[in-house]
Amino acid sequence: MTVVAENWFNTGWRENEWLNRWEIPFGRWVEESIDWLNVEGESVFDVIKWPFENLLDLITNDILLSIPWPFMLLVFVLLGFLVRDVKVGCGAAAGILLCGVLGPDYWRFTMQTIGIILVAVIICVAVGLPYGVLCARSDRVWNITRPLLDGMQLVHAFTYLIAIIFFFGTGPVGGTIATMIFALPPMIRLTNLGIRQVPGDVVEAARAYGASNFRVLTDVQLPLASPAIMTGVNQVLLLALSFVGIIAVIAGGGLGQLVLRGINTADPALGAASGLALYLVGVVMDRLSQPDPSDNRTLFRKMGAAIRGRYTVPAAPSAEPVAVPEPEPAVRTPRPRLKAATAVAGGVGLVGGILAIWSAFSTWVDGAGRLSSYARPDDQELDGSFTGIDATGGSWFGIIVLVVGVIVALLSLMLLLQVRDRWSTWLDAASGLVFTGVAVIGMMILYLSIAPHDLASSTSHGTGVYMALVSGVVLLVGGLLAWRNIRTTPILARTAVVRLLLGIAAVGLLIIGSFSNWVNDERPDAFTPEQQKLIDEERDNPTEGGVGASVVSQIIGEALGEPKRYDGYNSQGPTLGWGILIISIALAAVVVLATAIPRAGAFWDALTLGVGAAVLFGVAAWVVSFLRVSVNGIFTGAGALPVLMGCGLVIGATVGRMRQRSLDEREAADAATVDA
């Protein structure tokens, strides 16, 4: 029986119902990941919970609730006097006193609320301030962090609570952790913004007088950025307060618990009183965290200024002028010699692209569907030849190879015809060939590592698979030949360290994904051959008395209760783990070599980007090919989630590094032109 490729562009694809046959099982991936993390990472979560538990116990129970209320009011008066003035201190004490007399146990709930806010603010500042400084000192770290902060601020608050419940349980500790996550982004953003807005001439003057980077940070940048940093602290405090009412859903404690109780019981009196108490706490905390408009120094800066003024003797002015060191001349980066590389890259790229296009329309599968047999049981008994773009053939592996081949062939033709001579702007011809060659080779390694289904009939790879692999080798060899005529700038020591750390994290994510599930079979009819035989026999010859029916029910219950899951190394599954492991080893080798031999920086970037793209294309092709033919109850496992995260880490960091190198080379070339 020969099956032709599915026609996606029939009359039904315009209907909304057509989308129902596509379901990316992201929720199931997350569920599997949570189950695995709860088992394997229990000790890690205990370490994360430790500071929250101890700080909550110390601040709330040992301090706030153990101090009698008159002394606590005195503390607020003194705190307001030290931070602002007597009027603010008395107003803060009056607001806290009013919270305590609004009803029974309101004092306890108020102190719990203040304790949760203080713990969240302390940990946010402890984490956000140094990380914001790191973001301000490194553009690469900031480019990676910014989309994460955008996601933390855009995702609905209840999403945090779902994750907190699964990992840390309900209660004040889980509520405080959720509050910290919700309130952290403003601290990092405003710290980064404040340090970046420090005038550059001030920083350069400090460095010209011999100040180290640490002294520039502590004596120049942090003091000048303190208004923005204090604004970040204030925003963290207000966001933490706004989250108190939400964490009541997971028994977070505090005044939010009274608000939730008033909503659930439709009690307007309780809702009004608890709402007023939350408002008063917010006003008090906001006033205490804002500086005096007439003096923008914080309490600690005022105390430090007083101590320095009393005990520090000013040094006498030096009669000799301070010698300002001459700035080091800019390093000129030689422009790549692309004349020889252009001919080699264009010719080889055209040949490799044509091979890739040809391979996509050649035979990839002879016999049963190699990929589709996992997603659609009917494909286990196929008999025919299928091309790279057929749903029962290479599917999206072949489609991606086709797209890559078309793009490479067109760009190579344009290069040979000198239609576009701008390869050296950020991705030259040689690095482009290395990138695409490694990507195609790695993707085909993943495809070749996929084993056929246990129940599938005879199946084998066609010539198109090996032709695609050869096209990747041709592109890689052409890129290596072109690289002989290219000179690049070396990798900086700091960049090499960042590359090494990100590479270790990415390799770890890939290895974790290789051990995860890649196919989940939860169909109601997911029976073994023996079970299916018993069911067919009972259907053909029913047993009298209903004995056979009970046996069939038992078989169905067993099949439903134990869904089949195939990890990356399961011999009965697709064995994608072996291919991912091979690429992980290659990625680790590239990262180590790039650290050991930094002078060929752009070459290592092209290799790293190609390895990351290989895994990204391969895993995406597996998931989308599965969606193309899958039936209800069969879906891809969570192994794709950590692998895609690792690929994103590799590709994002590498592209950012390549863009920065391109900017440096342009600046050096412009400087050389001006000097000439």
Secondary structure, 3 states (H helix, E strand, C coil): CCCCCCCCCCHHHHCHHHHHHCCCCHHHHHHHHHHHHHHHCHHHHHHHHHHHHHHHHHHHHHHHCCCCHHHHHHHHHHHHHHHCCHHHHHHHHHHHHHHHCCCCCHHHHHHHHHHHHHHHHHHHHHHHHHHHHHHHHCHHHHHHHHHHHHHHHHCCHHHHHHHHHHHHCCCHHHHHHHHHHHHHHHHHHHHHHHHHCCCHHHHHHHHHCCCCHHHHHHHHHHHHCHHHHHHHHHHHHHHHHHHHCCHHHHCCCCHHHHHHHHHHCCCHHHHHHHHHHHHHHHHHHHHHHCCECCECCCHHHHHHHHHHHHHCCCCCCCCCCCCCCCCCCCCCCCCCCHHHHHHHHHHHHHHHHHHHHHHHCCEEEEECCCCHHHHCHHHHHCCCEEECCCCCCCCHHHHHHHHHHHHHHHHHHHHHCCCCCCCCCCCCHHHHHHHHHHHHHHHHHHHHHCCCCCCCCCEEECHHHHHHHHHHHHHHHHHHHHHCCCCCCCCCHHHHHHHHHHHHHHHHHHHHHHHCEEEEECCCCCCCHHHHHHHHHHHHCCCHHHHHHHHHHHHHHHHHHCCEEEECCCCCCCCHHHHHHHHHHHHHHHHHHHHHCCCCHHHHHHHHHHHHHHHHHHHHHHHHHHHHHCCCCEEECCCHHHHHHHHHHHHHHHHHHHHHHHHHHHHHHHHHHHHC
